[in-house]
Amino acid sequence: MPVRGHRRSSTIDLPEGRLMRISTPLHVDRHQGGPDTVIVLTGALDHDSAHLFSATMAEVLSAGVRAINVDLSAVAFCDCGGLTALLRAKHEARTEGWVFQAQAPSPAVLHLLALTGSAETLLGRQPGAPAHMNHAEAAR
C-alpha cells in the first residue's frame, strides 16, 4: 500500500549561475506476509515527511503485526527528524515486545548513523559490518 508524501525541494548549481530545482518525495510502501510486514522507504525521510513513516508504523502495529522490517536502501536523504522517527519506532517496538529491524541502509542513512553513533542501536551492528555480524563480531 503506497503512501506518497512530502516533497523535499533542493537546488543544483548549473553552469552560468543557473539553478535547477529538484524534489525527492517520500514514498512508503508496505508489504504484509502473515505476522510480518516489510516497510520500504524511498526518497527523503526528513523532519517534514517522517510523520508518514510514523503513521504507517501505527497502522501496522494496530493491525497486530509483531515483526517489522524497514528497508532503507532507497532513502536518498535522511535528517535528524527521519532518524528520530526510526529510533522512536525501534524503542516502541522493544518496549512492546515487537521485532523491529532496519535493514539495507543507503549510503545517506549510513552516513547519518555514523555521524550520530546510532548505527548499532538501529541496525544492531557497526557501520560497514556485514548485516549478519553483530557489534562484538565486527570489533574483532
N, C-alpha and C positions, 0 to 999 in steps of 0.2 A: 504494500500500500504506500505509494509515493506521496510525499508531502513536499510542496515547493515552499521556499521561504524567502527570507530577506536577501536582497542583492547588495553585496558589498562593492562599492564603487572605488576603483583605483585609477591612476593615470600612468601612462608610459610616455617617456620623453622620446619624441621622434626628431629626425634631422630638421634643421632650420627652426628650432624652437617650438615646433608644434607639439601638442599633447593629444594622446588618444585615450579615451575613457574606456575602461573595461569593467565588467562586473562579474562576480562569481557567486551565484545564488547557492544557498544550502539546500540540498535535496536529501531527504530522509526516506529511505526505503526499508520496509520491514518484511521479513520473510519468516513465517512461523512453521515449524515442523514438530508437532506434538508438544511436549512441555518446554521445548527450546525455541528461542527466537534469535534471529540474526538481524541486527540493525546496521544498515550500510549508510554511511555519511559521505556525501560528495559535495565538494565546494568549500565555502568558507564557514567554519564553525567559530563564531566570534560573539562578542557581547550582544550584538543586535539579533543574532539568529539562534543562540543557544537555547532559547525557550522552545524552539521546535523540537530539538532533541529531548529536552526535559519533558515536554508534553507527550512525545512518543513513548518515552520510558514509563510515564504514569499510566498510559493506556495499556501497555504491555503488562505491567505489574498488576493492574486491576483485573486483567484477564486471567490471572492465576499462573502466569509463566514464572518458572523458578530458575531458569538458566538463560542468560542473555549474553550474546557475543556481539561486540560492536566492532565493525570493520572500519578502520581509519585509513585504509590505503589510498583513498581518493580525496582526502581532505587537503585542499590546496593551501589553506591558510587557517591558523588557529591562534587565537589570542588568549589572554588570561580569562576572559569570560567563557570561552569554549572549554578551556582547561578546568575551570571551576565547575562547570556543568558535568564534565566527565568524572571528576573527583567526587562530587556530591553523589552521583549515581553509584559509583563504586562503594562509597561509605554507606549509603542507604541499603544497597544490596547486602553488604556484610552485616549490618545491623539487623536486617530482617531475615537473614539466613539464605538469601538468594545467591546464585552464582553469577558473577559479572566478570566478563573477560574482554578487555580491549585487545585487539589484535591487528597485526599488519599496519603499524603506524607509518604514515607517509613521511618523507624527509622533513616537511614543515612541522609535523607533530613531534617527530623525534628531536628536532632542534629545540623546540619549546620545552619538552620533557627534560632534555639535558641541561638547559639553562636554569630550570627551576628545581632540578633534583627530584622530580616526581616520577621518573620512569619506573623505578622499582615498585612504587606504590600503585601505579596504574597498570603496568604491564606484568609485574611480578618478576622483572629481570632488569638488568642494566642495559642502557642503550648499546646497540651493536652486538649484544649477545644473541645467539640463535634463540628462536622462540621456545624451544624445548628446554633451555637451560634456565635454572633459577640463579639468584644472586650469588650464592655460595659457589656454584659450579663456574660461573663467569669470572669470579675473582681468582680462580686457580690458574 
